[in-house]
Amino acid sequence: VILGAITGEGGILFYISKGITEGVLGDVTDVTFTSPTKFIVSPLTDVFVDPNKDVTKALSLGAPAAQAMPTGLTGSCPSTMDCSNYFCVSSAMTKNWKKVNKDAYEALSECSTYFPLLNHGCGSDTCYLEADKFYTESIEGGTILDGGAFSGMGDVAGGIVGLIFSLIIITFFLFCLVKLLQTLIMGTAKKVIMRATNMNDYVAILVGLGITFIVQSSSVTTSTLTPLCGVGVLPVHKMLPMTLGANIGTTFTSMLAALAVMKPDSLQIAFVHLFFNIIGILIWFPVPFMRRIPIKAACLLGFYASYWRLVPLIYILVMFVAVPGVALAISLLYGASVAGGIVVTLLAIGVVAGFIAWWWMGGCYKVVSKEQREERAAEMAAEMGEKPAE
């Protein structure tokens, strides 16, 4: 949120990741590399679902926009063709359409064939007549599932069944992987974690990073840290650096996946994931005052959760569903009506301000009493190594 507010669209994450990606790949934009994992898994996936990736990519590129043919233009349009519109087809579309249906694509008529004087303004794109017909028949009417056990169900039903089946398989094997890693590694890792309680905070970050890099799952690390923190063995202020290290360590999973395919887009996204976490740590961790904010927020949420078990669920629904959903809805409303967007924005700010005012004017004591809060405040001060407020 902070990075987005400071840099807006693009910004530091975009330019850092783009620069490193270009440095890694150089001038090569398409590296041919067969991942060993893909080599092993692909034959198995083709048994169930064999998608036509060319049609899928063509759909993602979208249809070319229709441009009205200028009136009074000199030309000879065949009676079998519709020459009321022309279409600018980009090089990406051209490359992909040839793969979808080469014969039908080569049968398309360029604008210059019948209208040599047309100033179409397509620039580097190619001007075609009836490109919309090709898109409708060959792409929208194309088959996405070319083969596999689920292809007989059709694209929609087969895709839904394939998605559900794949989610079940992924969930099952991830569960098995986590359990196996916990059995094989986390016994030793627990000893390392316990030693990390007496380490420098920055060393603790490296410990969290190293453990997560080895087990290739931050959930394994955090699932071990959480109960230790819950029983008081691992202080909250020591769990923070190890969790931050785990957040960096888990980015190496996507980094390895991106390096396996060596595609510019996937590699850049992996670097964005990495530097998003690194920059977040640089903002919140080095300054002690800033570091206390997430620690005290975690303690506060834990305090409420100890009295109300639904607090974690409510927190997840509010912060990851309700708030983004409302923000997205308001942004879309601005596109339809600026006045309506302003009114709803002010209304949302008013609701939040009203809730904050109610909370600080005694509403919080209706959730948890003042005595319980004072008792917990003393405990939090002890955990932070501070003196309780008089």
C-alpha positions in Angstrom: 0.0 0.0 0.0 2.8 2.4 0.9 4.8 1.6 -2.2 1.7 2.0 -4.4 0.9 5.4 -2.8 4.5 6.6 -3.3 5.3 5.4 -6.7 1.9 4.8 -8.4 1.7 2.6 -11.4 5.1 1.2 -12.3 7.5 2.8 -9.9 10.5 1.4 -8.1 9.5 -2.2 -8.2 8.8 -2.1 -11.9 12.1 -0.5 -12.8 14.3 -2.5 -10.5 12.8 -5.8 -11.6 12.9 -4.8 -15.3 16.5 -3.8 -15.1 17.6 -7.0 -13.4 15.6 -9.1 -15.8 17.2 -7.4 -18.8 20.6 -7.9 -17.1 20.0 -11.6 -16.6 18.6 -12.3 -20.1 20.5 -9.7 -22.0 19.1 -9.2 -25.5 17.5 -12.6 -25.5 13.7 -12.3 -25.3 12.8 -16.0 -25.8 15.0 -18.6 -24.2 14.3 -22.2 -25.1 14.5 -24.4 -22.0 12.8 -27.6 -21.1 12.2 -27.9 -17.4 12.9 -31.4 -16.1 9.7 -31.2 -14.0 7.7 -30.2 -17.0 9.3 -33.0 -19.0 8.1 -35.5 -16.3 4.7 -34.0 -15.5 3.5 -33.0 -19.0 2.7 -36.5 -20.3 0.6 -37.2 -17.2 -1.4 -33.9 -17.5 -2.0 -34.6 -21.2 -3.8 -37.8 -20.2 -6.5 -35.7 -18.4 -6.3 -32.3 -20.2 -4.4 -31.3 -23.3 -5.2 -27.6 -23.9 -4.8 -25.7 -27.1 -2.6 -22.9 -25.8 -2.7 -21.1 -29.1 -6.4 -20.5 -28.9 -6.1 -19.6 -25.2 -3.4 -17.0 -25.9 -5.4 -15.6 -28.9 -8.4 -15.1 -26.7 -6.2 -13.3 -24.1 -5.0 -10.9 -26.8 -8.6 -10.0 -27.6 -10.3 -9.1 -30.8 -9.0 -6.3 -33.1 -11.0 -3.1 -33.0 -13.2 -2.3 -36.0 -12.4 0.9 -37.8 -15.0 2.5 -40.1 -14.0 2.6 -43.7 -13.9 6.3 -44.9 -16.8 7.3 -47.2 -16.1 8.1 -50.8 -12.9 6.0 -50.8 -11.9 4.7 -54.2 -11.6 0.9 -54.3 -13.0 -2.4 -55.5 -14.7 -4.4 -52.9 -15.9 -7.9 -53.9 -19.6 -8.6 -53.4 -18.8 -11.5 -51.2 -16.9 -9.4 -48.7 -17.9 -6.9 -46.0 -15.8 -3.8 -46.6 -17.6 -1.4 -44.2 -14.8 -1.8 -41.6 -11.1 -2.6 -41.5 -9.0 -4.0 -38.7 -5.5 -3.3 -37.4 -3.9 -6.6 -36.5 -0.8 -6.4 -34.3 2.4 -8.5 -34.8 1.5 -10.5 -31.6 -1.9 -11.3 -33.1 -0.4 -12.2 -36.4 2.1 -14.6 -34.9 -0.6 -16.3 -32.8 -3.3 -16.4 -35.4 -1.0 -18.3 -37.8 -0.6 -21.0 -35.2 -4.4 -21.2 -34.6 -5.4 -21.6 -38.3 -2.7 -20.9 -40.8 -4.8 -21.5 -43.9 -7.6 -19.2 -42.8 -5.2 -16.5 -41.8 -3.4 -16.6 -45.1 -6.8 -16.3 -46.8 -7.4 -12.9 -45.1 -7.3 -9.9 -47.5 -5.0 -7.0 -46.7 -6.6 -3.5 -47.1 -4.1 -2.5 -49.8 -5.4 -5.3 -52.1 -8.7 -3.6 -52.7 -8.1 -0.1 -51.3 -4.6 1.0 -52.2 -5.3 4.6 -51.3 -6.6 3.8 -47.8 -4.7 5.8 -45.1 -5.6 3.3 -42.4 -3.3 4.6 -39.6 -2.4 1.1 -38.4 1.3 2.1 -38.1 3.4 -1.1 -37.7 0.3 -3.2 -37.5 -1.2 -4.9 -40.6 -4.5 -3.7 -42.0 -7.0 -6.5 -42.9 -10.5 -6.8 -44.1 -13.0 -9.2 -42.3 -10.5 -10.0 -39.5 -13.5 -10.1 -37.1 -14.8 -13.0 -39.1 -11.6 -14.9 -38.6 -11.6 -14.1 -34.9 -15.2 -15.3 -34.5 -14.9 -18.5 -36.4 -11.3 -19.7 -35.7 -10.7 -18.3 -32.2 -14.0 -17.8 -30.4 -15.3 -20.9 -32.2 -12.1 -22.9 -31.7 -11.7 -25.8 -29.3 -9.7 -25.1 -26.2 -9.4 -28.7 -25.0 -7.8 -30.6 -27.8 -7.5 -33.9 -26.0 -7.4 -35.7 -22.7 -10.0 -37.6 -20.7 -11.9 -34.4 -19.9 -12.1 -33.1 -23.5 -15.2 -35.1 -24.3 -17.2 -33.0 -21.8 -16.6 -29.8 -23.8 -14.5 -26.8 -23.0 -16.7 -25.4 -20.1 -17.6 -28.6 -18.3 -14.2 -30.2 -19.0 -12.4 -27.1 -17.8 -14.4 -27.0 -14.5 -13.8 -30.7 -13.8 -10.1 -30.4 -14.7 -9.8 -27.4 -12.4 -11.5 -29.1 -9.4 -9.4 -32.3 -10.1 -6.1 -30.3 -10.2 -6.9 -28.4 -7.0 -7.6 -31.7 -5.2 -4.3 -33.2 -6.5 -2.3 -30.1 -5.7 -3.8 -29.7 -2.2 -3.2 -33.4 -1.4 0.4 -33.4 -2.5 1.2 -30.1 -0.9 -0.2 -31.5 2.4 2.0 -34.6 2.0 5.0 -32.4 1.2 4.6 -30.2 4.2 4.1 -33.2 6.5 7.2 -34.9 5.0 9.3 -31.8 5.4 8.2 -31.2 8.9 9.1 -34.8 9.8 12.5 -34.8 8.0 13.7 -31.2 8.7 11.8 -29.3 11.3 13.2 -31.4 14.2 16.6 -29.9 13.5 15.1 -26.5 12.5 13.4 -26.2 15.8 16.8 -26.3 17.5 18.0 -23.6 15.1 14.9 -21.5 15.8 15.5 -21.8 19.6 19.1 -20.6 19.2 17.8 -17.7 17.1 16.0 -16.3 20.1 19.3 -15.2 21.5 20.7 -14.0 18.1 20.8 -10.5 16.6 17.6 -9.6 14.8 19.3 -9.4 11.4 20.8 -12.8 12.0 17.3 -14.1 12.8 16.1 -12.9 9.5 18.9 -14.9 7.8 17.9 -18.0 9.9 14.2 -17.6 8.8 15.3 -17.2 5.2 17.6 -20.2 5.3 15.1 -22.5 6.8 12.4 -21.5 4.4 14.8 -21.8 1.4 15.6 -25.3 2.4 12.0 -26.5 3.0 10.7 -24.4 0.1 7.6 -23.4 2.1 7.1 -20.4 4.4 4.0 -22.2 5.8 6.3 -24.9 7.2 8.4 -22.3 9.0 5.5 -20.2 10.3 3.5 -23.3 11.3 6.5 -24.2 13.5 7.0 -20.6 14.8 3.4 -19.9 15.7 2.9 -22.6 18.5 6.3 -21.8 19.9 5.3 -18.1 20.1 1.9 -19.1 21.5 3.3 -21.0 24.5 5.8 -18.2 25.2 9.0 -20.0 24.2 9.6 -17.7 21.2 9.0 -14.0 22.0 6.9 -12.0 19.5 9.7 -9.5 18.9 11.9 -12.4 17.8 9.3 -14.1 15.7 9.0 -10.9 13.6 12.5 -11.1 12.0 12.2 -14.8 11.4 8.9 -14.4 9.7 10.3 -11.6 7.6 13.2 -13.9 6.6 10.7 -16.6 5.8 8.8 -14.1 3.5 12.1 -13.6 1.6 12.9 -17.3 1.6 9.6 -18.2 0.0 10.3 -15.9 -2.9 13.1 -18.2 -4.0 10.5 -20.8 -4.9 9.0 -18.6 -7.5 12.5 -17.5 -8.5 13.5 -21.1 -9.2 10.3 -21.7 -11.2 11.0 -18.5 -13.2 14.6 -19.5 -13.9 13.4 -22.9 -15.0 11.4 -21.4 -17.9 13.6 -18.3 -18.4 10.8 -16.1 -19.8 11.1 -12.3 -19.3 7.6 -11.8 -17.8 7.8 -14.7 -15.3 11.3 -13.7 -14.3 10.4 -10.1 -13.7 7.4 -11.0 -11.6 9.7 -13.2 -9.5 12.0 -10.3 -8.9 9.0 -8.1 -8.1 8.0 -10.7 -5.4 11.5 -10.6 -4.0 12.0 -6.9 -3.9 8.5 -6.2 -2.6 9.4 -8.1 0.5 12.9 -6.6 0.8 11.7 -3.0 0.4 8.9 -3.7 2.9 11.5 -4.9 5.4 13.6 -1.8 4.8 10.6 0.3 5.5 9.3 -1.4 8.7 12.2 -3.2 10.3 15.5 -1.1 10.7 13.9 1.8 12.7 12.8 0.5 16.2 9.8 2.8 16.3 8.5 1.4 13.0 9.3 -2.2 14.1 7.0 -1.8 17.1 4.0 -1.1 15.0 3.5 -4.6 13.5 4.6 -6.2 16.8 2.1 -4.3 18.8 -0.6 -4.8 16.2 0.0 -8.6 16.3 -0.2 -8.6 20.1 -3.4 -6.6 20.0 -5.0 -9.0 17.5 -3.9 -11.9 19.6 -5.4 -10.2 22.7 -8.8 -9.9 21.0 -8.5 -13.4 19.6 -8.0 -14.8 23.1 -11.4 -13.5 24.1 -13.2 -13.8 20.7 -12.2 -16.8 18.6 -13.8 -15.4 15.5 -11.4 -12.4 15.4 -8.9 -14.0 13.1 -11.6 -14.9 10.6 -13.2 -11.5 10.8 -9.7 -9.9 10.3 -9.1 -12.0 7.2 -12.5 -11.2 5.7 -12.3 -7.5 6.4 -8.6 -6.9 5.4 -8.4 -9.3 2.4 -12.0 -9.3 1.1 -14.1 -6.4 2.3 -11.5 -3.6 2.1 -10.1 -4.5 -1.3 -13.6 -5.2 -2.6 -14.9 -1.8 -1.4 -11.8 0.0 -2.8 -12.3 -1.7 -6.2 -16.0 -0.9 -6.3 -15.3 2.7 -5.5 -12.6 2.9 -8.2 -15.0 1.4 -10.8 -17.7 3.8 -9.7 -15.4 6.8 -10.5 -15.3 5.4 -14.1 -19.1 5.5 -14.3 -19.7 8.7 -12.4 -17.1 11.0 -10.8 -19.8 12.7 -8.6 -21.1 9.3 -7.4 -17.5 8.2 -6.7 -16.8 11.3 -4.6 -20.1 10.8 -2.7 -19.4 7.2 -1.9 -15.8 7.9 -1.0 -16.8 10.6 1.5 -19.5 8.2 2.8 -16.9 5.5 3.3 -14.5 7.9 5.1 -17.4 9.0 7.3 -18.2 5.5 8.3 -14.6 4.7 9.1 -14.2 8.0 11.0 -17.4 7.3 12.9 -16.3 3.8 13.9 -12.9 5.2 15.1 -14.6 7.9 17.1 -17.0 5.3 18.7 -14.1 3.0 19.4 -12.0 5.6 21.2 -15.0 7.1 23.1 -15.6 3.9 25.0 -16.9 1.5 22.4 -13.8 -0.7 22.7 -14.7 -1.4 26.3 -17.9 -3.1 25.1 -15.7 -5.6 23.4 -13.1 -6.2 26.1 -13.4 -4.5 29.5 -10.9 -1.8 30.8 -9.6 -4.1 33.5 -8.8 -6.9 31.0 -7.0 -4.3 28.8 -4.9 -3.0 31.6 -3.9 -6.6 32.5 -2.9 -7.4 28.9 -1.1 -4.1 28.5 1.2 -5.0 31.4 1.9 -8.4 29.8 2.7 -6.8 26.4 5.1 -4.3 28.1 6.9 -7.2 29.7 7.1 -9.1 26.3 8.5 -5.9 24.7 11.0 -5.4 27.6 9.3 -2.1 28.5 8.0 -0.8 31.8 4.3 -0.8 32.1 2.5 2.6 32.0 1.6 4.0 35.4 
